[in-house]
């Protein structure tokens, strides 16, 4: 059975790369924030995001990729690379979610461009439960399997 992938319409958002997504700040934007955002661990960027600014603001055009099949993190990143896309950083994901707060009600959205290491890699993940917007830390090892309904927020390289 063929799996149809799709890219969304585009969304242009001003991203403030100076934002430091600490727990107290994130609680102002989301109804529920994973406790993992409280810890003092540093965020790391995926190698595909090494040229993303860390200061200042700029307009960024986003889209979300939907592969419509179960796939591993490694497969998703490889597919994005092949399409000339890169995953978003946590700062980009937060600014996008603030500007488009209802989109995560439609489907979960992952930002694979930033991670925190515990005993495994975790990435920021937006979803909706009940009446609340969640910002979660989702397990994302290279062989982790994403569900067919997950979306990946991306930008063109």
RAPEDA-V699974 format. One record per residue. N is the residue number from 0. RES is the residue in one letter. D_CENTER is the distance of its C-alpha to the mean C-alpha in whole Angstrom. Layout:
N;RES;D_CENTER / N;RES;D_CENTER
//
This chain:
0;X;28 / 1;X;26 / 2;X;22 / 3;X;21 / 4;X;18 / 5;X;17 / 6;X;15 / 7;X;15 / 8;X;17 / 9;X;15 / 10;X;14 / 11;X;16 / 12;X;14 / 13;X;16 / 14;X;14 / 15;X;16 / 16;X;15 / 17;X;17 / 18;X;16 / 19;X;16 / 20;X;13 / 21;X;16 / 22;X;16 / 23;X;19 / 24;X;17 / 25;X;14 / 26;X;17 / 27;X;18 / 28;X;15 / 29;X;14 / 30;X;17 / 31;X;16 / 32;X;14 / 33;X;14 / 34;X;17 / 35;X;15 / 36;X;14 / 37;X;18 / 38;X;19 / 39;X;20 / 40;X;18 / 41;X;17 / 42;X;13 / 43;X;13 / 44;X;12 / 45;X;12 / 46;X;15 / 47;X;14 / 48;X;12 / 49;X;16 / 50;X;17 / 51;X;14 / 52;X;16 / 53;X;17 / 54;X;19 / 55;X;20 / 56;X;18 / 57;X;18 / 58;X;17 / 59;X;14 / 60;X;14 / 61;X;11 / 62;X;11 / 63;X;9 / 64;X;11 / 65;X;13 / 66;X;15 / 67;X;17 / 68;X;18 / 69;X;17 / 70;X;16 / 71;X;15 / 72;X;12 / 73;X;15 / 74;X;16 / 75;X;13 / 76;X;12 / 77;X;16 / 78;X;16 / 79;X;13 / 80;X;16 / 81;X;19 / 82;X;17 / 83;X;17 / 84;X;13 / 85;X;11 / 86;X;7 / 87;X;6 / 88;X;7 / 89;X;6 / 90;X;9 / 91;X;8 / 92;X;5 / 93;X;8 / 94;X;11 / 95;X;9 / 96;X;10 / 97;X;13 / 98;X;14 / 99;X;13 / 100;X;14 / 101;X;15 / 102;X;13 / 103;X;11 / 104;X;15 / 105;X;15 / 106;X;12 / 107;X;10 / 108;X;6 / 109;X;4 / 110;X;1 / 111;X;5 / 112;X;7 / 113;X;8 / 114;X;10 / 115;X;13 / 116;X;16 / 117;X;18 / 118;X;20 / 119;X;17 / 120;X;14 / 121;X;11 / 122;X;7 / 123;X;5 / 124;X;6 / 125;X;7 / 126;X;11 / 127;X;14 / 128;X;17 / 129;X;21 / 130;X;21 / 131;X;18 / 132;X;14 / 133;X;12 / 134;X;10 / 135;X;10 / 136;X;10 / 137;X;10 / 138;X;12 / 139;X;11 / 140;X;15 / 141;X;16 / 142;X;18 / 143;X;15 / 144;X;16 / 145;X;13 / 146;X;15 / 147;X;16 / 148;X;14 / 149;X;11 / 150;X;9 / 151;X;6 / 152;X;5 / 153;X;8 / 154;X;11 / 155;X;14 / 156;X;16
//
